[in-house]
Every structure is written in structure tokens, then in C-alpha cells.
């Protein structure tokens, strides 16, 4: 499942792809083929999702990126065409500080965090992502996403249901 998300990210037009791994990173990294992706270890994964976001932002700063695209490994129906679409929208909207994917009334990932928000994201703590930070800003663009991409897989039952639909 994670391999599929990595593959889609690597097929996108993103300049660099970083895979942030936390719990069980040794096992996972042995099984992931990440030819165009660099694996980065989050040794503080117990601190929650925000710790992985901070690592992603630090990597984006190191390569002097204008933005950081955020994907989650538990959303296996994400595809590179949509990633490319939001990157294109972000690059063509000079006033945008970020992008959130919109699934009806729900917003989430894939998301883009613009450089202007890097400092604020690095202040996040706990098991929350950047959704609340992005959602409250008027300069964040919400892009309609295919409903199936919202599907995340958190349990074995979720996985079995996903496999039935595929």
C-alpha cells in the first residue's frame, strides 16, 4: 500500500521525493523500492504526525524548495496526475500559501505547504497535521479531488474493503 503512494509520488513532477518513516522504519525500508525517493527516518514518531511534518519541512528547506507536497501513506488511491495538478495550480497562483484537497465538505491531503508557512508548520506539536493551519487561511486554495482518493486505510478491515473494491 505504501509502495503505491511512493510510486505515484515518484511519477509526479515533484523535484524531490522524501519518504518519512517512523515506527518499524527498519522493516519498512527493506521492503520499499524508492529509486527516486530518499528515505528519511523520524526517530521521534511517538510525538505524532507533526513530528513527521517538521522533518518534511526541514528537508524542503535544505533543498531550498518553494513548497512541500504532503501525501499520506494510508491513502493508496492518490495518483500522480492529481499531484501534478495541485503542483501546477500552486505554481501558477503567486498569492497562494498552500493547497488543500477538497472532498465535498472535507479537506485534507494531498496538500501543499508553501515556503511562507514553513515556520508555522515547524511550531506544530502532537498528532495533528497542518490541516487546521491551512484551512483557516484565506490564501490557501482548495482543489476538488476525486472522492476515492479520500479513502484511507487505518485498520485490517479497511484494507480488506479496499482490496474488494480493487
C-alpha positions in Angstrom: 0.0 0.0 0.0 2.8 2.4 0.9 4.7 1.4 -2.2 1.8 2.5 -4.3 1.9 6.0 -2.7 5.6 6.2 -3.2 5.4 5.1 -6.8 2.8 7.8 -7.5 4.8 10.5 -5.8 7.9 9.4 -7.8 5.9 9.6 -11.1 4.8 13.2 -10.3 6.6 16.3 -11.4 7.8 17.0 -7.9 11.5 17.8 -7.9 12.4 15.7 -4.9 10.5 12.9 -3.1 11.2 12.2 0.6 9.6 9.3 2.4 9.4 9.9 6.1 9.3 6.7 8.1 8.8 6.3 11.8 7.6 3.2 13.6 9.1 0.0 12.2 11.2 2.0 9.8 13.9 -0.7 9.5 11.4 -3.3 8.3 9.5 -0.9 6.0 12.7 0.5 4.4 13.8 -3.0 3.5 10.6 -3.6 1.5 10.1 -0.3 -0.2 11.6 0.4 -3.6 12.3 4.0 -3.5 14.5 4.6 -6.6 13.7 8.3 -6.9 12.7 8.8 -3.2 15.0 9.4 -0.3 14.1 7.7 2.9 14.2 9.9 6.0 13.9 8.5 9.5 11.7 10.1 12.1 13.1 8.8 15.4 10.6 10.9 17.3 7.5 9.4 15.7 5.9 8.9 19.1 5.4 12.7 19.1 2.7 12.2 16.4 2.1 13.3 12.9 3.5 16.8 13.5 7.0 15.4 14.0 7.0 13.9 10.5 5.7 17.1 9.1 8.5 19.0 10.7 11.1 16.6 9.2 9.5 17.1 5.7 9.7 20.9 6.1 13.3 20.7 7.2 14.1 18.6 4.1 12.3 21.1 1.9 14.3 23.9 3.5 17.6 22.0 2.8 16.9 21.9 -0.9 15.6 25.4 -0.9 12.1 24.3 -2.1 9.3 26.8 -2.6 6.8 24.4 -1.2 6.4 20.9 0.2 3.7 18.4 -1.1 2.3 16.3 1.7 1.0 12.8 1.0 0.0 10.2 3.5 0.9 6.5 3.2 -2.5 5.4 4.2 -4.2 6.9 1.2 -3.3 4.4 -1.5 -5.7 5.8 -4.2 -3.7 9.0 -4.6 -2.4 9.4 -8.1 0.4 11.3 -9.8 -2.0 13.1 -12.1 -3.7 14.8 -9.2 -0.3 15.6 -7.5 0.8 17.2 -10.8 -2.5 19.2 -10.9 -2.1 20.7 -7.5 1.6 21.5 -8.1 0.6 23.3 -11.3 -2.1 25.2 -9.6 0.2 26.3 -6.8 3.0 27.3 -9.2 0.5 29.4 -11.2 -1.1 31.2 -8.2 1.5 33.5 -6.9 -0.6 34.6 -3.9 -1.3 31.1 -2.7 0.4 30.0 0.6 -0.8 26.4 0.1 -3.3 23.9 -1.3 -5.7 21.6 0.4 -7.6 18.8 -1.4 -11.3 19.1 -1.0 -13.7 16.1 -0.9 -17.1 17.7 -0.7 -17.1 19.5 2.7 -13.9 17.6 3.9 -10.4 19.0 3.3 -7.2 17.1 3.6 -4.3 15.6 1.7 -2.7 15.7 -0.8 -1.8 19.2 0.4 0.9 21.7 -0.4 2.6 23.8 2.2 4.2 26.9 0.7 7.5 28.2 2.0 5.7 31.2 3.7 4.2 28.7 6.1 7.3 26.6 6.9 7.9 28.4 10.2 4.3 27.9 11.4 4.4 24.2 10.5 7.6 23.7 12.4 5.8 25.0 15.5 3.1 22.3 15.3 3.1 19.6 18.0 1.2 16.4 18.7 -0.7 14.1 16.4 -2.2 16.8 14.3 -1.2 17.6 10.8 -1.2 21.0 9.2 -4.9 20.8 8.0 -6.2 23.2 10.7 -3.4 25.7 10.0 -4.1 25.6 6.2 -7.9 25.5 6.5 -8.1 28.8 8.4 -6.1 30.8 5.8 -7.8 32.6 3.0 -4.7 32.3 0.7 -4.9 28.5 0.7 -6.6 27.1 -2.4 -9.0 24.2 -2.1 -8.9 21.9 -5.1 -11.7 19.4 -5.7 -10.3 15.9 -5.5 -11.8 12.6 -6.7 -13.8 11.1 -3.8 -12.0 7.8 -3.9 -8.7 9.5 -3.0 -10.0 10.4 0.4 -10.2 6.7 1.4 -7.6 6.0 4.0 -6.7 2.6 5.3 -6.2 2.5 9.1 -7.3 -1.0 10.0 -7.2 -4.5 8.6 -10.9 -4.2 7.9 -10.2 -1.0 5.9 -7.6 -2.9 3.9 -9.9 -5.9 3.2 -12.6 -3.5 2.0 -10.1 -1.7 -0.2 -8.9 -5.0 -1.7 -12.6 -5.9 -2.5 -13.1 -2.7 -4.4 -9.9 -3.1 -6.4 
